[in-house]
Amino acid sequence: MINSLSQSSVHSQVAKCCVTDMPVCRRMFNINLALGYTEDFYALVSLAKKHDKSMEEMFDFAFDYVKARECFRKEWVKMQDPSECPLPNDCLMDKCFKTKVNEKTT
């Protein structure tokens, strides 16, 4: 069930969640790929349930994978504005856009 699809984010939706039919944005698509999901894609809430984690725990866990690989970091920074989030009230938009990806890891 989609509670709040942002009108300005149509271009950032690249897939739909295979469980909830919620939009999967470019960043969540990237997280799915980082976790090895390449055919069925999941919204954060569905990934969290699948892995028995809270949405915050799932984000932190998956974001570690994103930070570890340049190919994922490059894609992450392409979505730069919170207005691109298709689910501003149903995801972790504030955390997602406050968490920075360094261009290089140390």
SULNORHU-V793145 format. One line per field, one symbol per residue. psi: psi as a letter, one per 40 degrees, with the letter a starting at -180 (. if undefined). Layout:
psi=???
This chain:
psi=hhdghhdeedeeheiihedeeiihidddddddddeehedhiiidddddddefiidddddddddddddehdddddddedgdhdeehegdeeafddddedhihidhi.
